[in-house]
Amino acid sequence: MLVLTRKTDEAIVIGSDIEIIVTRVDGENVKLGIKAPREITIYRKEVLDQIRESNLEAAVGPKKPKKREPKPAAKKAPKPISKSAKNLLKKLA
């Protein structure tokens, strides 16, 4: 990566037809002006990343969420036996 230091109103040139000019420095923000032929597309990196991700999802489908382990089922207390069931068990025994 080439790292350059520029002041306001100074520029760098890429190739013979792209010029990047520092128009203003405001704290941590740097305002850039870009002169380039109309056929050159220019995107902010985060926008280009979103476009690429959207195109990928359209081509292969959205990312699948990670599988979650199922929660263990809560143990329920056994139901009490009715009187008629108790009587039936006594008769069978």
Jmol script that loads the backbone (N, CA, C; Angstrom):
load data "model"
ATOM      1  N   MET A   1       0.851  -1.169   0.000  1.00  0.00           N
ATOM      2  CA  MET A   1       0.000   0.000   0.000  1.00  0.00           C
ATOM      3  C   MET A   1       0.898   1.233   0.000  1.00  0.00           C
ATOM      4  N   LEU A   2       0.576   2.161  -0.843  1.00  0.00           N
ATOM      5  CA  LEU A   2       1.294   3.428  -0.904  1.00  0.00           C
ATOM      6  C   LEU A   2       0.592   4.405   0.029  1.00  0.00           C
ATOM      7  N   VAL A   3       1.317   5.016   0.945  1.00  0.00           N
ATOM      8  CA  VAL A   3       0.752   5.992   1.872  1.00  0.00           C
ATOM      9  C   VAL A   3       1.372   7.345   1.547  1.00  0.00           C
ATOM     10  N   LEU A   4       0.514   8.334   1.285  1.00  0.00           N
ATOM     11  CA  LEU A   4       0.973   9.676   0.933  1.00  0.00           C
ATOM     12  C   LEU A   4       0.425  10.692   1.929  1.00  0.00           C
ATOM     13  N   THR A   5       1.169  11.764   2.121  1.00  0.00           N
ATOM     14  CA  THR A   5       0.700  12.874   2.949  1.00  0.00           C
ATOM     15  C   THR A   5       0.349  14.022   2.014  1.00  0.00           C
ATOM     16  N   ARG A   6      -0.845  14.566   2.172  1.00  0.00           N
ATOM     17  CA  ARG A   6      -1.305  15.677   1.348  1.00  0.00           C
ATOM     18  C   ARG A   6      -1.949  16.717   2.252  1.00  0.00           C
ATOM     19  N   LYS A   7      -1.897  17.956   1.835  1.00  0.00           N
ATOM     20  CA  LYS A   7      -2.560  19.051   2.537  1.00  0.00           C
ATOM     21  C   LYS A   7      -3.789  19.458   1.720  1.00  0.00           C
ATOM     22  N   THR A   8      -4.616  20.309   2.322  1.00  0.00           N
ATOM     23  CA  THR A   8      -5.801  20.806   1.620  1.00  0.00           C
ATOM     24  C   THR A   8      -5.393  21.415   0.282  1.00  0.00           C
ATOM     25  N   ASP A   9      -6.184  21.104  -0.741  1.00  0.00           N
ATOM     26  CA  ASP A   9      -5.997  21.555  -2.124  1.00  0.00           C
ATOM     27  C   ASP A   9      -4.818  20.892  -2.839  1.00  0.00           C
ATOM     28  N   GLU A  10      -4.186  19.901  -2.225  1.00  0.00           N
ATOM     29  CA  GLU A  10      -3.169  19.127  -2.919  1.00  0.00           C
ATOM     30  C   GLU A  10      -3.827  17.862  -3.476  1.00  0.00           C
ATOM     31  N   ALA A  11      -3.196  17.255  -4.477  1.00  0.00           N
ATOM     32  CA  ALA A  11      -3.825  16.136  -5.172  1.00  0.00           C
ATOM     33  C   ALA A  11      -2.821  15.024  -5.435  1.00  0.00           C
ATOM     34  N   ILE A  12      -3.385  13.879  -5.799  1.00  0.00           N
ATOM     35  CA  ILE A  12      -2.585  12.783  -6.341  1.00  0.00           C
ATOM     36  C   ILE A  12      -3.236  12.393  -7.668  1.00  0.00           C
ATOM     37  N   VAL A  13      -2.451  11.822  -8.558  1.00  0.00           N
ATOM     38  CA  VAL A  13      -2.962  11.413  -9.866  1.00  0.00           C
ATOM     39  C   VAL A  13      -2.745   9.914 -10.010  1.00  0.00           C
ATOM     40  N   ILE A  14      -3.789   9.221 -10.474  1.00  0.00           N
ATOM     41  CA  ILE A  14      -3.711   7.788 -10.730  1.00  0.00           C
ATOM     42  C   ILE A  14      -3.849   7.601 -12.236  1.00  0.00           C
ATOM     43  N   GLY A  15      -2.849   6.948 -12.813  1.00  0.00           N
ATOM     44  CA  GLY A  15      -2.835   6.829 -14.263  1.00  0.00           C
ATOM     45  C   GLY A  15      -2.697   8.210 -14.866  1.00  0.00           C
ATOM     46  N   SER A  16      -3.339   8.422 -16.003  1.00  0.00           N
ATOM     47  CA  SER A  16      -3.248   9.741 -16.636  1.00  0.00           C
ATOM     48  C   SER A  16      -4.547  10.519 -16.560  1.00  0.00           C
ATOM     49  N   ASP A  17      -5.619   9.860 -16.030  1.00  0.00           N
ATOM     50  CA  ASP A  17      -6.909  10.537 -16.092  1.00  0.00           C
ATOM     51  C   ASP A  17      -7.727  10.512 -14.796  1.00  0.00           C
ATOM     52  N   ILE A  18      -7.135  10.112 -13.675  1.00  0.00           N
ATOM     53  CA  ILE A  18      -7.857  10.133 -12.400  1.00  0.00           C
ATOM     54  C   ILE A  18      -7.069  11.005 -11.429  1.00  0.00           C
ATOM     55  N   GLU A  19      -7.751  12.007 -10.875  1.00  0.00           N
ATOM     56  CA  GLU A  19      -7.124  12.925  -9.931  1.00  0.00           C
ATOM     57  C   GLU A  19      -7.943  12.950  -8.645  1.00  0.00           C
ATOM     58  N   ILE A  20      -7.270  12.781  -7.519  1.00  0.00           N
ATOM     59  CA  ILE A  20      -7.926  12.822  -6.210  1.00  0.00           C
ATOM     60  C   ILE A  20      -7.379  14.036  -5.466  1.00  0.00           C
ATOM     61  N   ILE A  21      -8.286  14.948  -5.065  1.00  0.00           N
ATOM     62  CA  ILE A  21      -7.899  16.211  -4.451  1.00  0.00           C
ATOM     63  C   ILE A  21      -8.418  16.249  -3.017  1.00  0.00           C
ATOM     64  N   VAL A  22      -7.571  16.657  -2.086  1.00  0.00           N
ATOM     65  CA  VAL A  22      -7.994  16.873  -0.698  1.00  0.00           C
ATOM     66  C   VAL A  22      -8.663  18.236  -0.673  1.00  0.00           C
ATOM     67  N   THR A  23      -9.981  18.266  -0.449  1.00  0.00           N
ATOM     68  CA  THR A  23     -10.693  19.546  -0.473  1.00  0.00           C
ATOM     69  C   THR A  23     -10.807  20.165   0.910  1.00  0.00           C
ATOM     70  N   ARG A  24     -10.868  19.303   1.962  1.00  0.00           N
ATOM     71  CA  ARG A  24     -10.986  19.839   3.322  1.00  0.00           C
ATOM     72  C   ARG A  24     -10.622  18.771   4.328  1.00  0.00           C
ATOM     73  N   VAL A  25      -9.983  19.192   5.411  1.00  0.00           N
ATOM     74  CA  VAL A  25      -9.692  18.306   6.539  1.00  0.00           C
ATOM     75  C   VAL A  25     -10.399  18.916   7.733  1.00  0.00           C
ATOM     76  N   ASP A  26     -11.280  18.116   8.349  1.00  0.00           N
ATOM     77  CA  ASP A  26     -12.084  18.612   9.464  1.00  0.00           C
ATOM     78  C   ASP A  26     -11.998  17.598  10.601  1.00  0.00           C
ATOM     79  N   GLY A  27     -11.026  17.742  11.494  1.00  0.00           N
ATOM     80  CA  GLY A  27     -10.828  16.765  12.560  1.00  0.00           C
ATOM     81  C   GLY A  27     -10.351  15.459  11.962  1.00  0.00           C
ATOM     82  N   GLU A  28     -11.103  14.376  12.219  1.00  0.00           N
ATOM     83  CA  GLU A  28     -10.757  13.058  11.661  1.00  0.00           C
ATOM     84  C   GLU A  28     -11.327  12.847  10.264  1.00  0.00           C
ATOM     85  N   ASN A  29     -12.159  13.766   9.802  1.00  0.00           N
ATOM     86  CA  ASN A  29     -12.787  13.621   8.485  1.00  0.00           C
ATOM     87  C   ASN A  29     -11.967  14.319   7.416  1.00  0.00           C
ATOM     88  N   VAL A  30     -11.802  13.644   6.289  1.00  0.00           N
ATOM     89  CA  VAL A  30     -11.092  14.197   5.137  1.00  0.00           C
ATOM     90  C   VAL A  30     -12.071  14.203   3.974  1.00  0.00           C
ATOM     91  N   LYS A  31     -12.280  15.355   3.375  1.00  0.00           N
ATOM     92  CA  LYS A  31     -13.158  15.462   2.209  1.00  0.00           C
ATOM     93  C   LYS A  31     -12.295  15.381   0.962  1.00  0.00           C
ATOM     94  N   LEU A  32     -12.650  14.465   0.064  1.00  0.00           N
ATOM     95  CA  LEU A  32     -11.897  14.252  -1.166  1.00  0.00           C
ATOM     96  C   LEU A  32     -12.757  14.606  -2.366  1.00  0.00           C
ATOM     97  N   GLY A  33     -12.127  15.176  -3.362  1.00  0.00           N
ATOM     98  CA  GLY A  33     -12.761  15.378  -4.657  1.00  0.00           C
ATOM     99  C   GLY A  33     -12.090  14.434  -5.636  1.00  0.00           C
ATOM    100  N   ILE A  34     -12.878  13.832  -6.528  1.00  0.00           N
ATOM    101  CA  ILE A  34     -12.319  12.872  -7.481  1.00  0.00           C
ATOM    102  C   ILE A  34     -12.713  13.301  -8.891  1.00  0.00           C
ATOM    103  N   LYS A  35     -11.701  13.503  -9.726  1.00  0.00           N
ATOM    104  CA  LYS A  35     -11.929  13.791 -11.146  1.00  0.00           C
ATOM    105  C   LYS A  35     -11.564  12.528 -11.908  1.00  0.00           C
ATOM    106  N   ALA A  36     -12.543  11.986 -12.634  1.00  0.00           N
ATOM    107  CA  ALA A  36     -12.314  10.753 -13.391  1.00  0.00           C
ATOM    108  C   ALA A  36     -13.266  10.725 -14.577  1.00  0.00           C
ATOM    109  N   PRO A  37     -12.924   9.969 -15.625  1.00  0.00           N
ATOM    110  CA  PRO A  37     -13.849   9.826 -16.764  1.00  0.00           C
ATOM    111  C   PRO A  37     -15.175   9.221 -16.303  1.00  0.00           C
ATOM    112  N   ARG A  38     -16.244   9.555 -17.005  1.00  0.00           N
ATOM    113  CA  ARG A  38     -17.580   9.066 -16.633  1.00  0.00           C
ATOM    114  C   ARG A  38     -17.679   7.539 -16.646  1.00  0.00           C
ATOM    115  N   GLU A  39     -16.899   6.878 -17.477  1.00  0.00           N
ATOM    116  CA  GLU A  39     -16.993   5.408 -17.559  1.00  0.00           C
ATOM    117  C   GLU A  39     -16.349   4.707 -16.362  1.00  0.00           C
ATOM    118  N   ILE A  40     -15.655   5.449 -15.514  1.00  0.00           N
ATOM    119  CA  ILE A  40     -15.053   4.881 -14.301  1.00  0.00           C
ATOM    120  C   ILE A  40     -16.091   4.952 -13.186  1.00  0.00           C
ATOM    121  N   THR A  41     -16.450   3.804 -12.619  1.00  0.00           N
ATOM    122  CA  THR A  41     -17.389   3.804 -11.488  1.00  0.00           C
ATOM    123  C   THR A  41     -16.600   4.007 -10.196  1.00  0.00           C
ATOM    124  N   ILE A  42     -17.170   4.824  -9.332  1.00  0.00           N
ATOM    125  CA  ILE A  42     -16.511   5.137  -8.064  1.00  0.00           C
ATOM    126  C   ILE A  42     -17.516   4.882  -6.944  1.00  0.00           C
ATOM    127  N   TYR A  43     -17.130   4.030  -5.990  1.00  0.00           N
ATOM    128  CA  TYR A  43     -17.971   3.706  -4.836  1.00  0.00           C
ATOM    129  C   TYR A  43     -17.163   3.881  -3.558  1.00  0.00           C
ATOM    130  N   ARG A  44     -17.844   4.216  -2.484  1.00  0.00           N
ATOM    131  CA  ARG A  44     -17.213   4.093  -1.170  1.00  0.00           C
ATOM    132  C   ARG A  44     -17.079   2.601  -0.899  1.00  0.00           C
ATOM    133  N   LYS A  45     -16.028   2.200  -0.213  1.00  0.00           N
ATOM    134  CA  LYS A  45     -15.755   0.772  -0.022  1.00  0.00           C
ATOM    135  C   LYS A  45     -16.916   0.057   0.675  1.00  0.00           C
ATOM    136  N   GLU A  46     -17.485   0.668   1.719  1.00  0.00           N
ATOM    137  CA  GLU A  46     -18.567  -0.010   2.442  1.00  0.00           C
ATOM    138  C   GLU A  46     -19.800  -0.207   1.569  1.00  0.00           C
ATOM    139  N   VAL A  47     -20.049   0.710   0.632  1.00  0.00           N
ATOM    140  CA  VAL A  47     -21.177   0.552  -0.293  1.00  0.00           C
ATOM    141  C   VAL A  47     -20.882  -0.575  -1.281  1.00  0.00           C
ATOM    142  N   LEU A  48     -19.657  -0.627  -1.806  1.00  0.00           N
ATOM    143  CA  LEU A  48     -19.278  -1.692  -2.729  1.00  0.00           C
ATOM    144  C   LEU A  48     -19.376  -3.063  -2.049  1.00  0.00           C
ATOM    145  N   ASP A  49     -18.965  -3.150  -0.779  1.00  0.00           N
ATOM    146  CA  ASP A  49     -19.078  -4.411  -0.037  1.00  0.00           C
ATOM    147  C   ASP A  49     -20.535  -4.842   0.089  1.00  0.00           C
ATOM    148  N   GLN A  50     -21.446  -3.894   0.348  1.00  0.00           N
ATOM    149  CA  GLN A  50     -22.875  -4.223   0.432  1.00  0.00           C
ATOM    150  C   GLN A  50     -23.423  -4.682  -0.911  1.00  0.00           C
ATOM    151  N   ILE A  51     -23.000  -4.049  -1.979  1.00  0.00           N
ATOM    152  CA  ILE A  51     -23.445  -4.443  -3.321  1.00  0.00           C
ATOM    153  C   ILE A  51     -22.987  -5.873  -3.617  1.00  0.00           C
ATOM    154  N   ARG A  52     -21.725  -6.161  -3.319  1.00  0.00           N
ATOM    155  CA  ARG A  52     -21.193  -7.503  -3.569  1.00  0.00           C
ATOM    156  C   ARG A  52     -21.936  -8.551  -2.746  1.00  0.00           C
ATOM    157  N   GLU A  53     -22.194  -8.251  -1.480  1.00  0.00           N
ATOM    158  CA  GLU A  53     -22.915  -9.202  -0.627  1.00  0.00           C
ATOM    159  C   GLU A  53     -24.331  -9.431  -1.139  1.00  0.00           C
ATOM    160  N   SER A  54     -24.992  -8.358  -1.564  1.00  0.00           N
ATOM    161  CA  SER A  54     -26.349  -8.473  -2.106  1.00  0.00           C
ATOM    162  C   SER A  54     -26.349  -9.308  -3.382  1.00  0.00           C
ATOM    163  N   ASN A  55     -25.371  -9.091  -4.245  1.00  0.00           N
ATOM    164  CA  ASN A  55     -25.272  -9.874  -5.487  1.00  0.00           C
ATOM    165  C   ASN A  55     -25.011 -11.345  -5.185  1.00  0.00           C
ATOM    166  N   LEU A  56     -24.173 -11.617  -4.214  1.00  0.00           N
ATOM    167  CA  LEU A  56     -23.874 -12.994  -3.835  1.00  0.00           C
ATOM    168  C   LEU A  56     -25.126 -13.686  -3.287  1.00  0.00           C
ATOM    169  N   GLU A  57     -25.877 -12.975  -2.433  1.00  0.00           N
ATOM    170  CA  GLU A  57     -27.117 -13.552  -1.897  1.00  0.00           C
ATOM    171  C   GLU A  57     -28.122 -13.825  -3.007  1.00  0.00           C
ATOM    172  N   ALA A  58     -28.193 -12.938  -3.993  1.00  0.00           N
ATOM    173  CA  ALA A  58     -29.126 -13.134  -5.105  1.00  0.00           C
ATOM    174  C   ALA A  58     -28.722 -14.351  -5.934  1.00  0.00           C
ATOM    175  N   ALA A  59     -27.418 -14.606  -6.025  1.00  0.00           N
ATOM    176  CA  ALA A  59     -26.937 -15.719  -6.846  1.00  0.00           C
ATOM    177  C   ALA A  59     -27.033 -17.060  -6.124  1.00  0.00           C
ATOM    178  N   VAL A  60     -26.691 -17.099  -4.838  1.00  0.00           N
ATOM    179  CA  VAL A  60     -26.636 -18.383  -4.126  1.00  0.00           C
ATOM    180  C   VAL A  60     -27.588 -18.475  -2.943  1.00  0.00           C
ATOM    181  N   GLY A  61     -28.298 -17.433  -2.627  1.00  0.00           N
ATOM    182  CA  GLY A  61     -29.221 -17.446  -1.500  1.00  0.00           C
ATOM    183  C   GLY A  61     -28.577 -16.811  -0.279  1.00  0.00           C
ATOM    184  N   PRO A  62     -29.415 -16.412   0.685  1.00  0.00           N
ATOM    185  CA  PRO A  62     -28.892 -15.747   1.874  1.00  0.00           C
ATOM    186  C   PRO A  62     -28.054 -16.689   2.721  1.00  0.00           C
ATOM    187  N   LYS A  63     -27.190 -16.107   3.532  1.00  0.00           N
ATOM    188  CA  LYS A  63     -26.369 -16.904   4.436  1.00  0.00           C
ATOM    189  C   LYS A  63     -27.279 -17.636   5.405  1.00  0.00           C
ATOM    190  N   LYS A  64     -26.973 -18.898   5.641  1.00  0.00           N
ATOM    191  CA  LYS A  64     -27.784 -19.679   6.569  1.00  0.00           C
ATOM    192  C   LYS A  64     -27.349 -19.356   7.989  1.00  0.00           C
ATOM    193  N   PRO A  65     -28.327 -19.155   8.878  1.00  0.00           N
ATOM    194  CA  PRO A  65     -27.952 -18.901  10.270  1.00  0.00           C
ATOM    195  C   PRO A  65     -27.350 -20.159  10.895  1.00  0.00           C
ATOM    196  N   LYS A  66     -26.509 -19.958  11.873  1.00  0.00           N
ATOM    197  CA  LYS A  66     -25.907 -21.097  12.554  1.00  0.00           C
ATOM    198  C   LYS A  66     -26.993 -21.906  13.244  1.00  0.00           C
ATOM    199  N   LYS A  67     -26.831 -23.244  13.213  1.00  0.00           N
ATOM    200  CA  LYS A  67     -27.809 -24.105  13.869  1.00  0.00           C
ATOM    201  C   LYS A  67     -27.651 -23.975  15.370  1.00  0.00           C
ATOM    202  N   ARG A  68     -28.763 -23.849  16.033  1.00  0.00           N
ATOM    203  CA  ARG A  68     -28.762 -23.757  17.485  1.00  0.00           C
ATOM    204  C   ARG A  68     -29.051 -25.126  18.060  1.00  0.00           C
ATOM    205  N   GLU A  69     -28.425 -25.400  19.163  1.00  0.00           N
ATOM    206  CA  GLU A  69     -28.717 -26.645  19.871  1.00  0.00           C
ATOM    207  C   GLU A  69     -30.108 -26.515  20.484  1.00  0.00           C
ATOM    208  N   PRO A  70     -30.952 -27.544  20.335  1.00  0.00           N
ATOM    209  CA  PRO A  70     -32.287 -27.444  20.931  1.00  0.00           C
ATOM    210  C   PRO A  70     -32.189 -27.400  22.449  1.00  0.00           C
ATOM    211  N   LYS A  71     -33.090 -26.640  23.039  1.00  0.00           N
ATOM    212  CA  LYS A  71     -33.124 -26.562  24.495  1.00  0.00           C
ATOM    213  C   LYS A  71     -33.664 -27.886  25.029  1.00  0.00           C
ATOM    214  N   PRO A  72     -33.105 -28.365  26.136  1.00  0.00           N
ATOM    215  CA  PRO A  72     -33.640 -29.602  26.703  1.00  0.00           C
ATOM    216  C   PRO A  72     -35.070 -29.356  27.171  1.00  0.00           C
ATOM    217  N   ALA A  73     -35.913 -30.363  26.941  1.00  0.00           N
ATOM    218  CA  ALA A  73     -37.311 -30.242  27.325  1.00  0.00           C
ATOM    219  C   ALA A  73     -37.417 -30.188  28.845  1.00  0.00           C
ATOM    220  N   ALA A  74     -38.294 -29.336  29.297  1.00  0.00           N
ATOM    221  CA  ALA A  74     -38.501 -29.232  30.745  1.00  0.00           C
ATOM    222  C   ALA A  74     -39.189 -30.503  31.231  1.00  0.00           C
ATOM    223  N   LYS A  75     -38.697 -31.026  32.347  1.00  0.00           N
ATOM    224  CA  LYS A  75     -39.295 -32.244  32.888  1.00  0.00           C
ATOM    225  C   LYS A  75     -40.565 -31.883  33.617  1.00  0.00           C
ATOM    226  N   LYS A  76     -41.630 -32.580  33.246  1.00  0.00           N
ATOM    227  CA  LYS A  76     -42.915 -32.346  33.886  1.00  0.00           C
ATOM    228  C   LYS A  76     -43.128 -33.386  34.975  1.00  0.00           C
ATOM    229  N   ALA A  77     -43.751 -32.946  36.015  1.00  0.00           N
ATOM    230  CA  ALA A  77     -44.074 -33.876  37.095  1.00  0.00           C
ATOM    231  C   ALA A  77     -45.149 -34.840  36.594  1.00  0.00           C
ATOM    232  N   PRO A  78     -45.069 -36.117  36.990  1.00  0.00           N
ATOM    233  CA  PRO A  78     -46.094 -37.057  36.538  1.00  0.00           C
ATOM    234  C   PRO A  78     -47.463 -36.667  37.081  1.00  0.00           C
ATOM    235  N   LYS A  79     -48.475 -36.941  36.256  1.00  0.00           N
ATOM    236  CA  LYS A  79     -49.842 -36.635  36.676  1.00  0.00           C
ATOM    237  C   LYS A  79     -50.260 -37.623  37.760  1.00  0.00           C
ATOM    238  N   PRO A  80     -51.006 -37.146  38.748  1.00  0.00           N
ATOM    239  CA  PRO A  80     -51.484 -38.077  39.784  1.00  0.00           C
ATOM    240  C   PRO A  80     -52.488 -39.072  39.185  1.00  0.00           C
ATOM    241  N   ILE A  81     -52.482 -40.271  39.727  1.00  0.00           N
ATOM    242  CA  ILE A  81     -53.391 -41.323  39.234  1.00  0.00           C
ATOM    243  C   ILE A  81     -54.770 -41.094  39.845  1.00  0.00           C
ATOM    244  N   SER A  82     -55.788 -41.214  38.994  1.00  0.00           N
ATOM    245  CA  SER A  82     -57.159 -41.016  39.472  1.00  0.00           C
ATOM    246  C   SER A  82     -57.569 -42.183  40.369  1.00  0.00           C
ATOM    247  N   LYS A  83     -58.615 -41.973  41.142  1.00  0.00           N
ATOM    248  CA  LYS A  83     -59.121 -43.016  42.062  1.00  0.00           C
ATOM    249  C   LYS A  83     -59.571 -44.242  41.289  1.00  0.00           C
ATOM    250  N   SER A  84     -60.200 -44.046  40.149  1.00  0.00           N
ATOM    251  CA  SER A  84     -60.679 -45.191  39.379  1.00  0.00           C
ATOM    252  C   SER A  84     -59.504 -46.005  38.837  1.00  0.00           C
ATOM    253  N   ALA A  85     -58.414 -45.331  38.467  1.00  0.00           N
ATOM    254  CA  ALA A  85     -57.238 -46.050  37.989  1.00  0.00           C
ATOM    255  C   ALA A  85     -56.591 -46.816  39.134  1.00  0.00           C
ATOM    256  N   LYS A  86     -56.565 -46.231  40.337  1.00  0.00           N
ATOM    257  CA  LYS A  86     -56.005 -46.917  41.505  1.00  0.00           C
ATOM    258  C   LYS A  86     -56.816 -48.176  41.810  1.00  0.00           C
ATOM    259  N   ASN A  87     -58.139 -48.057  41.772  1.00  0.00           N
ATOM    260  CA  ASN A  87     -59.014 -49.211  42.043  1.00  0.00           C
ATOM    261  C   ASN A  87     -58.785 -50.311  41.010  1.00  0.00           C
ATOM    262  N   LEU A  88     -58.617 -49.923  39.764  1.00  0.00           N
ATOM    263  CA  LEU A  88     -58.390 -50.888  38.698  1.00  0.00           C
ATOM    264  C   LEU A  88     -57.076 -51.617  38.927  1.00  0.00           C
ATOM    265  N   LEU A  89     -56.039 -50.903  39.329  1.00  0.00           N
ATOM    266  CA  LEU A  89     -54.733 -51.522  39.606  1.00  0.00           C
ATOM    267  C   LEU A  89     -54.830 -52.491  40.779  1.00  0.00           C
ATOM    268  N   LYS A  90     -55.636 -52.148  41.794  1.00  0.00           N
ATOM    269  CA  LYS A  90     -55.800 -53.041  42.945  1.00  0.00           C
ATOM    270  C   LYS A  90     -56.467 -54.332  42.516  1.00  0.00           C
ATOM    271  N   LYS A  91     -57.468 -54.232  41.628  1.00  0.00           N
ATOM    272  CA  LYS A  91     -58.172 -55.413  41.178  1.00  0.00           C
ATOM    273  C   LYS A  91     -57.281 -56.306  40.341  1.00  0.00           C
ATOM    274  N   LEU A  92     -56.382 -55.710  39.530  1.00  0.00           N
ATOM    275  CA  LEU A  92     -55.495 -56.490  38.677  1.00  0.00           C
ATOM    276  C   LEU A  92     -54.387 -57.168  39.473  1.00  0.00           C
ATOM    277  N   ALA A  93     -54.012 -56.607  40.604  1.00  0.00           N
ATOM    278  CA  ALA A  93     -52.910 -57.153  41.398  1.00  0.00           C
ATOM    279  C   ALA A  93     -53.285 -58.357  42.186  1.00  0.00           C
TER     280      ALA A  93
END
end "model"
wireframe off; spacefill off
backbone 0.3
color backbone group
